[in-house]
Amino acid sequence: MNAKTYESVQGIGKTGQTLESFGEAQNQLNAEMLKELRVIQLQTNMLLRQMLEAQTEITKLKEEQVKYILKLSKCEAELESLRQNAAKLSRYEAEIENLHQEVDRLKLTARLNTNAIDRMTRKANEADES
């Protein structure tokens, strides 16, 4: 890009001189604006690269987020399965406890029956002996 817009033409009189000084001032202004424009372009390019890097990072983070969400869903499903198994085990424990109580009751009944049979046998033996 060219910063000069005024090309000096040798003229006669004050008009040429006034126009020349205006043209030179305009050329200086254009040169400064061109420098500023290039700085802004460099900053824009740098910001664009940073934005692209940020977008790449965001994409990676979103992918990780999806992975973690899937992992969390899997863990929640496993937890629910474990809760159901725990509920089943709780029911089984209650049934086993009931069976233990029933066995204890049957043992007591058997012991009482055995004692009763022993007493009856002793009485029968005593009756036979007398």
C-alpha positions as CSV (number, residue, x, y, z in Angstrom):
1,M,0.0,0.0,0.0
2,N,1.3,3.4,-0.9
3,A,1.0,6.2,1.7
4,K,1.7,9.0,-0.8
5,T,-1.3,10.5,-2.4
6,Y,0.3,13.8,-3.5
7,E,3.0,14.0,-6.1
8,S,4.8,17.3,-6.2
9,V,4.4,19.2,-9.5
10,Q,6.6,22.1,-9.9
11,G,4.3,25.1,-10.3
12,I,4.6,28.8,-10.3
13,G,3.4,31.0,-7.5
14,K,1.9,30.6,-4.1
15,T,-0.8,28.1,-5.0
16,G,1.8,25.5,-5.9
17,Q,3.7,26.0,-2.7
18,T,0.5,26.0,-0.6
19,L,-0.7,22.9,-2.4
20,E,2.7,21.2,-2.0
21,S,2.9,21.8,1.8
22,F,-0.7,20.5,2.1
23,G,0.2,17.5,0.0
24,E,3.3,16.7,2.1
25,A,1.3,17.0,5.3
26,Q,-1.4,14.7,3.8
27,N,1.4,12.2,2.8
28,Q,2.7,12.3,6.4
29,L,-0.8,11.7,7.8
30,N,-1.3,8.9,5.3
31,A,2.0,7.3,6.3
32,E,1.1,7.5,10.0
33,M,-2.4,6.0,9.3
34,L,-0.8,3.3,7.3
35,K,1.5,2.4,10.2
36,E,-1.5,2.4,12.6
37,L,-3.4,0.2,10.2
38,R,-0.6,-2.3,9.9
39,V,-0.4,-2.4,13.8
40,I,-4.1,-3.0,13.9
41,Q,-3.9,-5.7,11.3
42,L,-1.1,-7.5,13.2
43,Q,-3.2,-7.2,16.4
44,T,-6.2,-8.5,14.6
45,N,-4.2,-11.5,13.2
46,M,-2.8,-12.2,16.7
47,L,-6.3,-12.0,18.2
48,L,-7.7,-14.3,15.4
49,R,-5.0,-16.9,16.2
50,Q,-5.8,-16.7,19.9
51,M,-9.5,-17.0,19.1
52,L,-8.8,-20.1,16.9
53,E,-6.7,-21.6,19.7
54,A,-9.4,-20.9,22.2
55,Q,-12.0,-22.5,20.0
56,T,-9.8,-25.5,19.7
57,E,-9.4,-25.7,23.4
58,I,-13.2,-25.2,23.9
59,T,-13.8,-28.1,21.5
60,K,-11.4,-30.3,23.4
61,L,-13.1,-29.3,26.7
62,K,-16.5,-30.1,25.2
63,E,-15.3,-33.5,24.1
64,E,-13.9,-34.2,27.6
65,Q,-17.2,-33.0,29.1
66,V,-19.1,-35.4,26.9
67,K,-16.8,-38.2,28.0
68,Y,-17.2,-37.3,31.7
69,I,-21.0,-37.1,31.3
70,L,-21.0,-40.6,29.7
71,K,-18.8,-41.9,32.5
72,L,-21.1,-40.3,35.1
73,S,-24.1,-41.9,33.4
74,K,-22.4,-45.2,33.5
75,C,-21.5,-44.8,37.2
76,E,-25.1,-43.7,38.0
77,A,-26.4,-46.9,36.3
78,E,-23.9,-49.0,38.2
79,L,-25.0,-47.3,41.4
80,E,-28.6,-48.0,40.7
81,S,-27.8,-51.6,40.0
82,L,-25.9,-51.8,43.3
83,R,-28.9,-50.2,45.1
84,Q,-31.2,-52.8,43.6
85,N,-28.8,-55.6,44.6
86,A,-28.6,-54.1,48.1
87,A,-32.4,-54.1,48.3
88,K,-32.4,-57.8,47.2
89,L,-29.8,-58.6,49.8
90,S,-31.8,-56.9,52.4
91,R,-34.8,-59.0,51.6
92,Y,-32.6,-62.1,51.6
93,E,-31.2,-61.2,55.0
94,A,-34.7,-60.8,56.3
95,E,-35.7,-64.2,54.9
96,I,-32.5,-65.8,56.4
97,E,-33.2,-64.2,59.7
98,N,-36.7,-65.6,59.6
99,L,-35.3,-69.0,58.7
100,H,-32.8,-68.8,61.7
101,Q,-35.7,-68.0,64.0
102,E,-37.7,-70.9,62.6
103,V,-34.7,-73.3,63.0
104,D,-34.2,-72.0,66.6
105,R,-37.9,-72.6,67.3
106,L,-37.7,-76.1,65.8
107,K,-34.6,-76.9,67.9
108,L,-36.4,-75.7,71.0
109,T,-39.5,-77.7,70.1
110,A,-37.3,-80.8,69.4
111,R,-35.5,-80.3,72.7
112,L,-38.8,-79.9,74.6
113,N,-40.1,-83.0,72.8
114,T,-37.0,-84.9,73.6
115,N,-37.3,-83.9,77.3
116,A,-40.9,-84.8,77.3
117,I,-40.1,-88.2,75.7
118,D,-37.3,-88.8,78.2
119,R,-39.8,-88.0,81.1
120,M,-42.4,-90.3,79.6
121,T,-39.8,-93.0,79.1
122,R,-38.6,-92.7,82.7
123,K,-42.1,-92.8,84.0
124,A,-42.8,-95.8,81.8
125,N,-39.7,-97.5,83.1
126,E,-40.5,-96.6,86.7
127,A,-44.0,-97.9,86.1
128,D,-42.6,-101.1,84.7
129,E,-40.2,-101.5,87.6
130,S,-42.9,-101.0,90.2
